[in-house]
């Protein structure tokens, strides 16, 4: 699948953000709060946000801490909105249009990778390749856990904007992701759960690269 076939290139940012911010979904707000912690958690000066969309959470980037923040997305319109909304980060925020599932060689190095609701859409093997390419010291992920049998996209007036996501969606499991990261030299150092409506939760899992000696 090339980037022009990817369902994410056909979903408008307006539909995405309105759906994610509904009180019955509450994911935009939850991720925003989570990202404040992600940006502050570790002694790094560079960060990469995979699936940055319209830049939700970038207001928590402190220019006195970061010299480079890479916003990565497959949708160029999302990136344009992110850059416009966060013009105060000019010189720090670098928005790159990359299909990370197929073009990870285009990604620069970064000390921290933030991947919130991203691994679901590229799968574990592609995520491993991304991490091997970027070589971060720390990886902070958020995955969606469904605690009941409800559909994985919450019901909303914007539901049909996401009809094609089944083509690229992979169900996430906490232990599977932990094992995948261990397989490329990353140990889990944090687990934090954020409850959502409709029997779902966002699970933040952070990992640190371990050398052979450790």
Biotite code that builds the C-alpha atoms (Angstrom):
import biotite.structure as struc

atoms = struc.array([
    struc.Atom([0.000, 0.000, 0.000], chain_id="A", res_id=1, res_name="UNK", atom_name="CA", element="C"),
    struc.Atom([1.497, 3.348, -0.974], chain_id="A", res_id=2, res_name="UNK", atom_name="CA", element="C"),
    struc.Atom([0.762, 6.589, 0.819], chain_id="A", res_id=3, res_name="UNK", atom_name="CA", element="C"),
    struc.Atom([-1.942, 7.545, -1.696], chain_id="A", res_id=4, res_name="UNK", atom_name="CA", element="C"),
    struc.Atom([-3.862, 4.340, -0.903], chain_id="A", res_id=5, res_name="UNK", atom_name="CA", element="C"),
    struc.Atom([-3.547, 4.763, 2.852], chain_id="A", res_id=6, res_name="UNK", atom_name="CA", element="C"),
    struc.Atom([-6.932, 5.520, 4.448], chain_id="A", res_id=7, res_name="UNK", atom_name="CA", element="C"),
    struc.Atom([-5.393, 8.232, 6.649], chain_id="A", res_id=8, res_name="UNK", atom_name="CA", element="C"),
    struc.Atom([-4.770, 10.447, 3.622], chain_id="A", res_id=9, res_name="UNK", atom_name="CA", element="C"),
    struc.Atom([-8.517, 10.609, 3.006], chain_id="A", res_id=10, res_name="UNK", atom_name="CA", element="C"),
    struc.Atom([-9.708, 11.541, 6.507], chain_id="A", res_id=11, res_name="UNK", atom_name="CA", element="C"),
    struc.Atom([-10.143, 15.254, 7.053], chain_id="A", res_id=12, res_name="UNK", atom_name="CA", element="C"),
    struc.Atom([-8.483, 16.746, 10.106], chain_id="A", res_id=13, res_name="UNK", atom_name="CA", element="C"),
    struc.Atom([-11.786, 18.369, 11.079], chain_id="A", res_id=14, res_name="UNK", atom_name="CA", element="C"),
    struc.Atom([-13.605, 15.008, 11.142], chain_id="A", res_id=15, res_name="UNK", atom_name="CA", element="C"),
    struc.Atom([-10.744, 13.360, 13.024], chain_id="A", res_id=16, res_name="UNK", atom_name="CA", element="C"),
    struc.Atom([-10.472, 16.026, 15.718], chain_id="A", res_id=17, res_name="UNK", atom_name="CA", element="C"),
    struc.Atom([-14.231, 16.445, 16.190], chain_id="A", res_id=18, res_name="UNK", atom_name="CA", element="C"),
    struc.Atom([-14.628, 12.688, 16.621], chain_id="A", res_id=19, res_name="UNK", atom_name="CA", element="C"),
    struc.Atom([-11.668, 12.347, 18.982], chain_id="A", res_id=20, res_name="UNK", atom_name="CA", element="C"),
    struc.Atom([-12.798, 15.251, 21.180], chain_id="A", res_id=21, res_name="UNK", atom_name="CA", element="C"),
    struc.Atom([-16.428, 14.159, 21.677], chain_id="A", res_id=22, res_name="UNK", atom_name="CA", element="C"),
    struc.Atom([-17.259, 13.595, 25.334], chain_id="A", res_id=23, res_name="UNK", atom_name="CA", element="C"),
    struc.Atom([-18.206, 10.013, 24.425], chain_id="A", res_id=24, res_name="UNK", atom_name="CA", element="C"),
    struc.Atom([-14.707, 9.443, 22.998], chain_id="A", res_id=25, res_name="UNK", atom_name="CA", element="C"),
    struc.Atom([-12.484, 11.846, 24.984], chain_id="A", res_id=26, res_name="UNK", atom_name="CA", element="C"),
    struc.Atom([-9.255, 10.726, 23.320], chain_id="A", res_id=27, res_name="UNK", atom_name="CA", element="C"),
    struc.Atom([-7.950, 14.081, 22.093], chain_id="A", res_id=28, res_name="UNK", atom_name="CA", element="C"),
    struc.Atom([-8.134, 15.523, 25.602], chain_id="A", res_id=29, res_name="UNK", atom_name="CA", element="C"),
    struc.Atom([-6.663, 12.397, 27.206], chain_id="A", res_id=30, res_name="UNK", atom_name="CA", element="C"),
    struc.Atom([-3.731, 12.259, 24.800], chain_id="A", res_id=31, res_name="UNK", atom_name="CA", element="C"),
    struc.Atom([-3.073, 15.960, 25.287], chain_id="A", res_id=32, res_name="UNK", atom_name="CA", element="C"),
    struc.Atom([-2.713, 15.494, 29.032], chain_id="A", res_id=33, res_name="UNK", atom_name="CA", element="C"),
    struc.Atom([-0.591, 12.395, 28.488], chain_id="A", res_id=34, res_name="UNK", atom_name="CA", element="C"),
    struc.Atom([1.753, 14.195, 26.093], chain_id="A", res_id=35, res_name="UNK", atom_name="CA", element="C"),
    struc.Atom([2.634, 16.805, 28.687], chain_id="A", res_id=36, res_name="UNK", atom_name="CA", element="C"),
    struc.Atom([4.083, 14.004, 30.761], chain_id="A", res_id=37, res_name="UNK", atom_name="CA", element="C"),
    struc.Atom([5.731, 12.343, 27.782], chain_id="A", res_id=38, res_name="UNK", atom_name="CA", element="C"),
    struc.Atom([7.604, 15.495, 26.774], chain_id="A", res_id=39, res_name="UNK", atom_name="CA", element="C"),
    struc.Atom([8.788, 16.128, 30.325], chain_id="A", res_id=40, res_name="UNK", atom_name="CA", element="C"),
    struc.Atom([9.638, 12.616, 31.495], chain_id="A", res_id=41, res_name="UNK", atom_name="CA", element="C"),
    struc.Atom([13.172, 12.159, 30.229], chain_id="A", res_id=42, res_name="UNK", atom_name="CA", element="C"),
    struc.Atom([16.473, 14.081, 29.929], chain_id="A", res_id=43, res_name="UNK", atom_name="CA", element="C"),
    struc.Atom([16.339, 14.558, 26.149], chain_id="A", res_id=44, res_name="UNK", atom_name="CA", element="C"),
    struc.Atom([16.628, 17.504, 23.781], chain_id="A", res_id=45, res_name="UNK", atom_name="CA", element="C"),
    struc.Atom([15.086, 15.890, 20.694], chain_id="A", res_id=46, res_name="UNK", atom_name="CA", element="C"),
    struc.Atom([11.732, 14.149, 20.272], chain_id="A", res_id=47, res_name="UNK", atom_name="CA", element="C"),
    struc.Atom([9.815, 12.568, 17.404], chain_id="A", res_id=48, res_name="UNK", atom_name="CA", element="C"),
    struc.Atom([6.014, 12.417, 17.425], chain_id="A", res_id=49, res_name="UNK", atom_name="CA", element="C"),
    struc.Atom([4.810, 9.678, 15.090], chain_id="A", res_id=50, res_name="UNK", atom_name="CA", element="C"),
    struc.Atom([1.306, 10.356, 13.776], chain_id="A", res_id=51, res_name="UNK", atom_name="CA", element="C"),
    struc.Atom([1.382, 13.971, 14.928], chain_id="A", res_id=52, res_name="UNK", atom_name="CA", element="C"),
    struc.Atom([-1.868, 14.829, 13.066], chain_id="A", res_id=53, res_name="UNK", atom_name="CA", element="C"),
    struc.Atom([-2.814, 18.475, 13.704], chain_id="A", res_id=54, res_name="UNK", atom_name="CA", element="C"),
    struc.Atom([-0.281, 18.909, 16.487], chain_id="A", res_id=55, res_name="UNK", atom_name="CA", element="C"),
    struc.Atom([-2.398, 18.061, 19.522], chain_id="A", res_id=56, res_name="UNK", atom_name="CA", element="C"),
    struc.Atom([-0.066, 18.162, 22.534], chain_id="A", res_id=57, res_name="UNK", atom_name="CA", element="C"),
    struc.Atom([2.718, 20.177, 20.922], chain_id="A", res_id=58, res_name="UNK", atom_name="CA", element="C"),
    struc.Atom([1.848, 23.137, 23.143], chain_id="A", res_id=59, res_name="UNK", atom_name="CA", element="C"),
    struc.Atom([3.646, 21.203, 25.895], chain_id="A", res_id=60, res_name="UNK", atom_name="CA", element="C"),
    struc.Atom([7.002, 21.440, 24.073], chain_id="A", res_id=61, res_name="UNK", atom_name="CA", element="C"),
    struc.Atom([9.246, 23.792, 26.041], chain_id="A", res_id=62, res_name="UNK", atom_name="CA", element="C"),
    struc.Atom([11.710, 25.617, 23.763], chain_id="A", res_id=63, res_name="UNK", atom_name="CA", element="C"),
    struc.Atom([14.179, 25.856, 26.639], chain_id="A", res_id=64, res_name="UNK", atom_name="CA", element="C"),
    struc.Atom([14.254, 22.022, 26.782], chain_id="A", res_id=65, res_name="UNK", atom_name="CA", element="C"),
    struc.Atom([14.037, 20.970, 23.139], chain_id="A", res_id=66, res_name="UNK", atom_name="CA", element="C"),
    struc.Atom([16.284, 21.837, 20.208], chain_id="A", res_id=67, res_name="UNK", atom_name="CA", element="C"),
    struc.Atom([14.381, 19.632, 17.743], chain_id="A", res_id=68, res_name="UNK", atom_name="CA", element="C"),
    struc.Atom([10.910, 18.100, 17.642], chain_id="A", res_id=69, res_name="UNK", atom_name="CA", element="C"),
    struc.Atom([10.006, 16.076, 14.560], chain_id="A", res_id=70, res_name="UNK", atom_name="CA", element="C"),
    struc.Atom([6.298, 15.870, 13.710], chain_id="A", res_id=71, res_name="UNK", atom_name="CA", element="C"),
    struc.Atom([5.749, 12.857, 11.448], chain_id="A", res_id=72, res_name="UNK", atom_name="CA", element="C"),
    struc.Atom([2.566, 12.059, 9.565], chain_id="A", res_id=73, res_name="UNK", atom_name="CA", element="C"),
    struc.Atom([1.439, 10.505, 6.291], chain_id="A", res_id=74, res_name="UNK", atom_name="CA", element="C"),
    struc.Atom([-1.104, 13.295, 5.717], chain_id="A", res_id=75, res_name="UNK", atom_name="CA", element="C"),
    struc.Atom([0.467, 16.528, 4.475], chain_id="A", res_id=76, res_name="UNK", atom_name="CA", element="C"),
    struc.Atom([-2.639, 18.560, 5.293], chain_id="A", res_id=77, res_name="UNK", atom_name="CA", element="C"),
    struc.Atom([-2.405, 17.491, 8.924], chain_id="A", res_id=78, res_name="UNK", atom_name="CA", element="C"),
    struc.Atom([1.236, 18.607, 9.001], chain_id="A", res_id=79, res_name="UNK", atom_name="CA", element="C"),
    struc.Atom([0.433, 21.994, 7.477], chain_id="A", res_id=80, res_name="UNK", atom_name="CA", element="C"),
    struc.Atom([-2.144, 22.566, 10.220], chain_id="A", res_id=81, res_name="UNK", atom_name="CA", element="C"),
    struc.Atom([0.300, 21.476, 12.928], chain_id="A", res_id=82, res_name="UNK", atom_name="CA", element="C"),
    struc.Atom([2.977, 23.869, 11.681], chain_id="A", res_id=83, res_name="UNK", atom_name="CA", element="C"),
    struc.Atom([0.511, 26.757, 11.445], chain_id="A", res_id=84, res_name="UNK", atom_name="CA", element="C"),
    struc.Atom([-0.949, 26.149, 14.899], chain_id="A", res_id=85, res_name="UNK", atom_name="CA", element="C"),
    struc.Atom([2.489, 25.951, 16.495], chain_id="A", res_id=86, res_name="UNK", atom_name="CA", element="C"),
    struc.Atom([4.304, 28.714, 14.658], chain_id="A", res_id=87, res_name="UNK", atom_name="CA", element="C"),
    struc.Atom([5.919, 29.633, 17.992], chain_id="A", res_id=88, res_name="UNK", atom_name="CA", element="C"),
    struc.Atom([8.013, 26.473, 17.629], chain_id="A", res_id=89, res_name="UNK", atom_name="CA", element="C"),
    struc.Atom([9.609, 27.644, 14.375], chain_id="A", res_id=90, res_name="UNK", atom_name="CA", element="C"),
    struc.Atom([13.202, 26.464, 14.308], chain_id="A", res_id=91, res_name="UNK", atom_name="CA", element="C"),
    struc.Atom([12.361, 23.574, 16.647], chain_id="A", res_id=92, res_name="UNK", atom_name="CA", element="C"),
    struc.Atom([9.349, 21.844, 15.059], chain_id="A", res_id=93, res_name="UNK", atom_name="CA", element="C"),
    struc.Atom([10.181, 20.043, 11.829], chain_id="A", res_id=94, res_name="UNK", atom_name="CA", element="C"),
    struc.Atom([7.153, 18.494, 10.081], chain_id="A", res_id=95, res_name="UNK", atom_name="CA", element="C"),
    struc.Atom([7.995, 15.583, 7.799], chain_id="A", res_id=96, res_name="UNK", atom_name="CA", element="C"),
    struc.Atom([5.506, 13.793, 5.530], chain_id="A", res_id=97, res_name="UNK", atom_name="CA", element="C"),
    struc.Atom([6.570, 10.156, 5.775], chain_id="A", res_id=98, res_name="UNK", atom_name="CA", element="C"),
    struc.Atom([4.762, 6.840, 5.384], chain_id="A", res_id=99, res_name="UNK", atom_name="CA", element="C"),
    struc.Atom([6.521, 5.291, 8.365], chain_id="A", res_id=100, res_name="UNK", atom_name="CA", element="C"),
    struc.Atom([5.299, 1.792, 7.518], chain_id="A", res_id=101, res_name="UNK", atom_name="CA", element="C"),
    struc.Atom([7.150, 1.841, 4.189], chain_id="A", res_id=102, res_name="UNK", atom_name="CA", element="C"),
    struc.Atom([9.625, 4.734, 4.287], chain_id="A", res_id=103, res_name="UNK", atom_name="CA", element="C"),
    struc.Atom([11.220, 4.559, 7.717], chain_id="A", res_id=104, res_name="UNK", atom_name="CA", element="C"),
    struc.Atom([14.646, 5.184, 6.170], chain_id="A", res_id=105, res_name="UNK", atom_name="CA", element="C"),
    struc.Atom([13.561, 8.829, 5.766], chain_id="A", res_id=106, res_name="UNK", atom_name="CA", element="C"),
    struc.Atom([13.317, 9.316, 9.535], chain_id="A", res_id=107, res_name="UNK", atom_name="CA", element="C"),
    struc.Atom([16.122, 11.173, 11.358], chain_id="A", res_id=108, res_name="UNK", atom_name="CA", element="C"),
    struc.Atom([17.641, 10.139, 14.672], chain_id="A", res_id=109, res_name="UNK", atom_name="CA", element="C"),
    struc.Atom([15.891, 11.295, 17.846], chain_id="A", res_id=110, res_name="UNK", atom_name="CA", element="C"),
    struc.Atom([16.452, 10.707, 21.559], chain_id="A", res_id=111, res_name="UNK", atom_name="CA", element="C"),
    struc.Atom([12.738, 10.215, 22.303], chain_id="A", res_id=112, res_name="UNK", atom_name="CA", element="C"),
    struc.Atom([9.997, 8.673, 20.174], chain_id="A", res_id=113, res_name="UNK", atom_name="CA", element="C"),
    struc.Atom([6.347, 9.326, 21.078], chain_id="A", res_id=114, res_name="UNK", atom_name="CA", element="C"),
    struc.Atom([3.904, 6.992, 19.332], chain_id="A", res_id=115, res_name="UNK", atom_name="CA", element="C"),
    struc.Atom([0.322, 7.492, 20.483], chain_id="A", res_id=116, res_name="UNK", atom_name="CA", element="C"),
    struc.Atom([-2.335, 5.449, 18.656], chain_id="A", res_id=117, res_name="UNK", atom_name="CA", element="C"),
    struc.Atom([0.180, 4.860, 15.859], chain_id="A", res_id=118, res_name="UNK", atom_name="CA", element="C"),
    struc.Atom([1.382, 1.279, 16.228], chain_id="A", res_id=119, res_name="UNK", atom_name="CA", element="C"),
    struc.Atom([-2.223, 0.121, 15.650], chain_id="A", res_id=120, res_name="UNK", atom_name="CA", element="C"),
    struc.Atom([-1.962, 1.361, 12.070], chain_id="A", res_id=121, res_name="UNK", atom_name="CA", element="C"),
    struc.Atom([1.449, 0.033, 11.039], chain_id="A", res_id=122, res_name="UNK", atom_name="CA", element="C"),
    struc.Atom([1.826, -3.196, 13.050], chain_id="A", res_id=123, res_name="UNK", atom_name="CA", element="C"),
    struc.Atom([4.591, -4.468, 15.295], chain_id="A", res_id=124, res_name="UNK", atom_name="CA", element="C"),
    struc.Atom([7.218, -5.410, 12.652], chain_id="A", res_id=125, res_name="UNK", atom_name="CA", element="C"),
    struc.Atom([7.041, -1.986, 10.982], chain_id="A", res_id=126, res_name="UNK", atom_name="CA", element="C"),
    struc.Atom([7.307, -0.292, 14.375], chain_id="A", res_id=127, res_name="UNK", atom_name="CA", element="C"),
    struc.Atom([10.427, -2.300, 15.163], chain_id="A", res_id=128, res_name="UNK", atom_name="CA", element="C"),
    struc.Atom([11.972, -1.075, 11.907], chain_id="A", res_id=129, res_name="UNK", atom_name="CA", element="C"),
    struc.Atom([11.119, 2.526, 12.784], chain_id="A", res_id=130, res_name="UNK", atom_name="CA", element="C"),
    struc.Atom([12.780, 2.238, 16.197], chain_id="A", res_id=131, res_name="UNK", atom_name="CA", element="C"),
    struc.Atom([15.867, 0.589, 14.721], chain_id="A", res_id=132, res_name="UNK", atom_name="CA", element="C"),
    struc.Atom([16.110, 3.479, 12.254], chain_id="A", res_id=133, res_name="UNK", atom_name="CA", element="C"),
    struc.Atom([15.583, 6.328, 14.759], chain_id="A", res_id=134, res_name="UNK", atom_name="CA", element="C"),
    struc.Atom([17.613, 4.716, 17.580], chain_id="A", res_id=135, res_name="UNK", atom_name="CA", element="C"),
    struc.Atom([15.969, 6.598, 20.472], chain_id="A", res_id=136, res_name="UNK", atom_name="CA", element="C"),
    struc.Atom([17.037, 6.273, 24.093], chain_id="A", res_id=137, res_name="UNK", atom_name="CA", element="C"),
    struc.Atom([13.384, 6.305, 25.140], chain_id="A", res_id=138, res_name="UNK", atom_name="CA", element="C"),
    struc.Atom([10.102, 5.260, 23.501], chain_id="A", res_id=139, res_name="UNK", atom_name="CA", element="C"),
    struc.Atom([6.728, 6.330, 24.906], chain_id="A", res_id=140, res_name="UNK", atom_name="CA", element="C"),
    struc.Atom([3.656, 4.677, 23.390], chain_id="A", res_id=141, res_name="UNK", atom_name="CA", element="C"),
    struc.Atom([-0.077, 4.861, 23.906], chain_id="A", res_id=142, res_name="UNK", atom_name="CA", element="C"),
    struc.Atom([-2.201, 1.963, 22.719], chain_id="A", res_id=143, res_name="UNK", atom_name="CA", element="C"),
    struc.Atom([-5.966, 1.545, 22.929], chain_id="A", res_id=144, res_name="UNK", atom_name="CA", element="C"),
    struc.Atom([-7.250, -1.360, 24.981], chain_id="A", res_id=145, res_name="UNK", atom_name="CA", element="C"),
    struc.Atom([-10.860, -2.419, 24.503], chain_id="A", res_id=146, res_name="UNK", atom_name="CA", element="C"),
    struc.Atom([-12.303, -3.765, 27.758], chain_id="A", res_id=147, res_name="UNK", atom_name="CA", element="C"),
    struc.Atom([-15.514, -5.028, 26.214], chain_id="A", res_id=148, res_name="UNK", atom_name="CA", element="C"),
    struc.Atom([-16.715, -6.318, 22.868], chain_id="A", res_id=149, res_name="UNK", atom_name="CA", element="C"),
    struc.Atom([-17.540, -2.874, 21.489], chain_id="A", res_id=150, res_name="UNK", atom_name="CA", element="C"),
    struc.Atom([-16.196, -1.815, 18.120], chain_id="A", res_id=151, res_name="UNK", atom_name="CA", element="C"),
    struc.Atom([-12.692, -0.353, 18.323], chain_id="A", res_id=152, res_name="UNK", atom_name="CA", element="C"),
    struc.Atom([-13.781, 2.967, 16.748], chain_id="A", res_id=153, res_name="UNK", atom_name="CA", element="C"),
    struc.Atom([-16.264, 4.598, 19.116], chain_id="A", res_id=154, res_name="UNK", atom_name="CA", element="C"),
    struc.Atom([-19.680, 5.455, 17.730], chain_id="A", res_id=155, res_name="UNK", atom_name="CA", element="C"),
    struc.Atom([-20.070, 9.089, 16.698], chain_id="A", res_id=156, res_name="UNK", atom_name="CA", element="C"),
    struc.Atom([-21.599, 11.274, 13.963], chain_id="A", res_id=157, res_name="UNK", atom_name="CA", element="C"),
    struc.Atom([-18.186, 11.110, 12.253], chain_id="A", res_id=158, res_name="UNK", atom_name="CA", element="C"),
    struc.Atom([-17.887, 7.317, 12.351], chain_id="A", res_id=159, res_name="UNK", atom_name="CA", element="C"),
    struc.Atom([-18.077, 6.791, 8.597], chain_id="A", res_id=160, res_name="UNK", atom_name="CA", element="C"),
    struc.Atom([-15.036, 8.992, 8.036], chain_id="A", res_id=161, res_name="UNK", atom_name="CA", element="C"),
    struc.Atom([-13.073, 6.056, 9.469], chain_id="A", res_id=162, res_name="UNK", atom_name="CA", element="C"),
    struc.Atom([-14.692, 3.249, 7.448], chain_id="A", res_id=163, res_name="UNK", atom_name="CA", element="C"),
    struc.Atom([-11.474, 2.258, 5.644], chain_id="A", res_id=164, res_name="UNK", atom_name="CA", element="C"),
    struc.Atom([-9.277, 2.074, 8.747], chain_id="A", res_id=165, res_name="UNK", atom_name="CA", element="C"),
    struc.Atom([-10.072, -1.634, 9.081], chain_id="A", res_id=166, res_name="UNK", atom_name="CA", element="C"),
    struc.Atom([-7.703, -2.079, 6.134], chain_id="A", res_id=167, res_name="UNK", atom_name="CA", element="C"),
    struc.Atom([-4.702, -1.017, 8.227], chain_id="A", res_id=168, res_name="UNK", atom_name="CA", element="C"),
    struc.Atom([-5.788, -1.595, 11.848], chain_id="A", res_id=169, res_name="UNK", atom_name="CA", element="C"),
    struc.Atom([-3.995, -4.098, 14.086], chain_id="A", res_id=170, res_name="UNK", atom_name="CA", element="C"),
    struc.Atom([-5.350, -5.026, 17.508], chain_id="A", res_id=171, res_name="UNK", atom_name="CA", element="C"),
    struc.Atom([-2.850, -4.116, 20.246], chain_id="A", res_id=172, res_name="UNK", atom_name="CA", element="C"),
    struc.Atom([-1.920, -6.157, 23.295], chain_id="A", res_id=173, res_name="UNK", atom_name="CA", element="C"),
    struc.Atom([0.181, -4.960, 26.213], chain_id="A", res_id=174, res_name="UNK", atom_name="CA", element="C"),
    struc.Atom([2.307, -8.074, 26.557], chain_id="A", res_id=175, res_name="UNK", atom_name="CA", element="C"),
    struc.Atom([2.838, -8.418, 22.824], chain_id="A", res_id=176, res_name="UNK", atom_name="CA", element="C"),
    struc.Atom([4.153, -4.853, 22.554], chain_id="A", res_id=177, res_name="UNK", atom_name="CA", element="C"),
    struc.Atom([6.392, -5.379, 25.584], chain_id="A", res_id=178, res_name="UNK", atom_name="CA", element="C"),
    struc.Atom([7.826, -8.524, 23.994], chain_id="A", res_id=179, res_name="UNK", atom_name="CA", element="C"),
    struc.Atom([8.308, -6.790, 20.639], chain_id="A", res_id=180, res_name="UNK", atom_name="CA", element="C"),
    struc.Atom([10.260, -3.971, 22.278], chain_id="A", res_id=181, res_name="UNK", atom_name="CA", element="C"),
    struc.Atom([12.347, -6.363, 24.358], chain_id="A", res_id=182, res_name="UNK", atom_name="CA", element="C"),
    struc.Atom([13.269, -8.114, 21.133], chain_id="A", res_id=183, res_name="UNK", atom_name="CA", element="C"),
    struc.Atom([15.044, -4.992, 19.901], chain_id="A", res_id=184, res_name="UNK", atom_name="CA", element="C"),
    struc.Atom([16.721, -4.111, 23.182], chain_id="A", res_id=185, res_name="UNK", atom_name="CA", element="C"),
    struc.Atom([14.156, -1.957, 25.004], chain_id="A", res_id=186, res_name="UNK", atom_name="CA", element="C"),
    struc.Atom([12.996, -2.618, 28.560], chain_id="A", res_id=187, res_name="UNK", atom_name="CA", element="C"),
    struc.Atom([9.651, -1.368, 29.851], chain_id="A", res_id=188, res_name="UNK", atom_name="CA", element="C"),
    struc.Atom([10.059, 1.297, 32.520], chain_id="A", res_id=189, res_name="UNK", atom_name="CA", element="C"),
    struc.Atom([6.544, 2.724, 32.904], chain_id="A", res_id=190, res_name="UNK", atom_name="CA", element="C"),
    struc.Atom([2.923, 1.610, 32.663], chain_id="A", res_id=191, res_name="UNK", atom_name="CA", element="C"),
    struc.Atom([0.068, 4.063, 33.112], chain_id="A", res_id=192, res_name="UNK", atom_name="CA", element="C"),
    struc.Atom([-3.623, 3.549, 32.293], chain_id="A", res_id=193, res_name="UNK", atom_name="CA", element="C"),
    struc.Atom([-6.020, 6.321, 31.263], chain_id="A", res_id=194, res_name="UNK", atom_name="CA", element="C"),
    struc.Atom([-9.702, 5.258, 31.335], chain_id="A", res_id=195, res_name="UNK", atom_name="CA", element="C"),
    struc.Atom([-11.938, 6.284, 28.456], chain_id="A", res_id=196, res_name="UNK", atom_name="CA", element="C"),
    struc.Atom([-15.692, 6.090, 27.853], chain_id="A", res_id=197, res_name="UNK", atom_name="CA", element="C"),
    struc.Atom([-17.279, 3.049, 26.191], chain_id="A", res_id=198, res_name="UNK", atom_name="CA", element="C"),
    struc.Atom([-15.226, 0.398, 27.976], chain_id="A", res_id=199, res_name="UNK", atom_name="CA", element="C"),
    struc.Atom([-11.904, 1.516, 26.537], chain_id="A", res_id=200, res_name="UNK", atom_name="CA", element="C"),
    struc.Atom([-8.655, 2.820, 27.955], chain_id="A", res_id=201, res_name="UNK", atom_name="CA", element="C"),
    struc.Atom([-5.440, 4.309, 26.702], chain_id="A", res_id=202, res_name="UNK", atom_name="CA", element="C"),
    struc.Atom([-2.417, 2.480, 28.036], chain_id="A", res_id=203, res_name="UNK", atom_name="CA", element="C"),
    struc.Atom([0.872, 4.383, 28.155], chain_id="A", res_id=204, res_name="UNK", atom_name="CA", element="C"),
    struc.Atom([3.910, 2.118, 27.983], chain_id="A", res_id=205, res_name="UNK", atom_name="CA", element="C"),
    struc.Atom([7.411, 3.600, 28.093], chain_id="A", res_id=206, res_name="UNK", atom_name="CA", element="C"),
    struc.Atom([10.631, 1.821, 27.183], chain_id="A", res_id=207, res_name="UNK", atom_name="CA", element="C"),
    struc.Atom([14.329, 2.547, 27.603], chain_id="A", res_id=208, res_name="UNK", atom_name="CA", element="C"),
    struc.Atom([17.119, 1.219, 25.426], chain_id="A", res_id=209, res_name="UNK", atom_name="CA", element="C"),
    struc.Atom([19.428, -1.117, 27.295], chain_id="A", res_id=210, res_name="UNK", atom_name="CA", element="C"),
    struc.Atom([23.034, -1.778, 26.316], chain_id="A", res_id=211, res_name="UNK", atom_name="CA", element="C"),
    struc.Atom([24.519, -5.261, 26.421], chain_id="A", res_id=212, res_name="UNK", atom_name="CA", element="C"),
    struc.Atom([26.255, -4.447, 29.710], chain_id="A", res_id=213, res_name="UNK", atom_name="CA", element="C"),
    struc.Atom([22.959, -3.498, 31.375], chain_id="A", res_id=214, res_name="UNK", atom_name="CA", element="C"),
])
